[in-house]
Each structure stands twice: as C-alpha cells, then as structure tokens.
Amino acid sequence: MQTRIGAIAMALTGAAVLGASGSAFANAPASTPPTFQQIDTDRSGTVSEPELHVAGKQQGVSESNIRKAFHLVDRDSNGQISKEEFSQASRTQ
C-alpha cells in the first residue's frame, strides 16, 4: 500500500497538486504546486476531497486521478487529509 501511495503522491506532485511547503502558489503560474495551507481553503487544518478537487482541477489533473489520489493519501480513511498525511505523500517522491 505504501508503494501505491507513493506512486500516486508522485503523480500528484508531478501534476502540481501536492508540493513543497514553501511554494509561492498565490503569485506564481498555475504549474507551481500549492501548499497544504493553500489547498485547505476553509482553514480547518485538513484537506477535504472537494478542496483537493479544486486544487487539482486548477492544475489540470483529471477528476478520476484526484479521487484516486485522495483516497490513497487519506491513509486513515477518515475523509480528510491531515497535514501529516499530506507531508508524507509530498515527501514520497
């Protein structure tokens, strides 16, 4: 399972959905990966599937790839991607 999560995270990183925590998404071209804080638009401290969909669509990622990635990165299957899950997926490149 870890290998599949890593593969999806790498695909998302390559598609600019997951990125390094220091990326400057707000003032950069669409190809710059957004940070966790930028994807977490409701400031809940977690990323929901709809929030990841918005970020992914802005980066040109297909709905099916976003959905697959969300469910693989959400390791505890609670319907939210925590900062820890996001960081682990971003590092698994």
Order of alpha helices (4+ residues) and beta strands (2+ residues): alpha-alpha-beta-alpha-alpha-beta-alpha
